[in-house]
Amino acid sequence: MGLASSEPVTDWVRVCDVADLEVERGRAALLGDAQIALFLLHDGRVHAVSNFDPYSRANVISRGIVGSRADRPTVASPMYKQVFDLRTGACLDTQGKEPMSLPTWPVAVDGRRVLVQSVSQ
């Protein structure tokens, strides 16, 4: 007899090694059909957000400028400079446009491997 669950089936996918990432520099990767942007922070945490900038409609977030707002790690789009929270994907500075957010993915570091959960948040 199998167990039924209403939870979505998810898998952790190895996308790169920690050594492939540079501190506070984005790196684009493919997760299935989705382009994601990975960011390694000074404290060793890795964040994954969509590489697709909803304002410029281009895959450029991995080229963004990493920073922080209070205790929130952020990335600013290299195109129109909207600032996104790397933890939640929320847009913190819309530059006068309608608020839009970036999808985010859970990340785990297993030794030297960076794993991303295949279902976005």
N, C-alpha and C positions, 0 to 999 in steps of 0.2 A: 504494500500500500504506500503510495507516495504522499508527500506533504504538500498541501496547497498554501500558497502565500500570495498576498496582494502586493508585496514588495517587488519592484522591478529587478530583473536579473542583471547583475553588474559584474564586470570583470576588471581586474587591475591589469593594465598594459604597461610593459616596460617601454619607455619612449627614448631614454638616453641614460648615460651615466652622469653622475654629479660632475665628474671631471670635464664633461662636454659643455658645462655651463660656466659663464663668467659672472662674478658678483655684480649685481645691479645692471646687467646687460641682458636684454631679451634674446630668446632663441625660439625660432619657429619650429614646429613639429607637426606631423600628421597623426591624428588619432582617428582611425577609420577614415571617413570622408571629411572630417573637420580639421581645419587649421587651428592649432592652439599656439599660444605664446607662453613660454616658461620663463620664470624669473627667479633667480637665486639671490636671496638677500644676505646682508652681512651676518645675520644671526644664524644662517644655515637653513632657514626655511625656504621651501620652493613653492611658488604659486603658479597655477595654470588658469589662464583666461582665454577667451576667444581671440584669435589674431585679427578678426574682422572688426574694423572700426565702423560702428553704425552711422557715424556722421559723415565720413568721407566715402564710405562704402568700398573701402580698400583693405586688403590684408596687410596691415602695417603696424599693429600694436606692438609686435616684438621689437620694433625699432623705436619705441617710445622712450621717454625720459623717466627714470625711476626716481621716486622721492617719497615724502611722507607728509601727512597732515595729522598733527598730534601723534597718536600712536598707530595710525593707519598707514600701511604701506600703499603707495600709489604708483600709477603709471600715467603719464601725459601723452596723449596721441601726438605723433610727430606731424600730423597734418594740421588740425585746427586747435590743438592744445587742450581739448577736454581732458579732465583729470578723472581717473577711475580708481576706486578702491580695489586693490589686488585680492583682498579676502572675499569681498561680496560681489564685485563687478559693478557696484553702484557708481553712477556718475556724480562726482562731487562738485564739479565746476563745468557747467554746460556752455559757457561762453555765449550766453543769450539764446541758446537753442532749447528745444524740448528735451527733457531728461530721457535718456536711453541708457541701458546698462549692458554690460558684457556677460555672457554666460561664463560660469566658472566650473572647474572640475576639482574634486578632491585629489590631493597629491600625497604620496608616501615615499619616503626615502628608505630603502632596504639595503644597508651597507653602502655600496657605491651606485646602486641602481635607482633611477627615478621612475616611480610607477604612478600612472594616472588612472583614475577610475573612469571607465568608458561611458558613464552616464553623467551629463552635466547637471549642475545644481540650478 
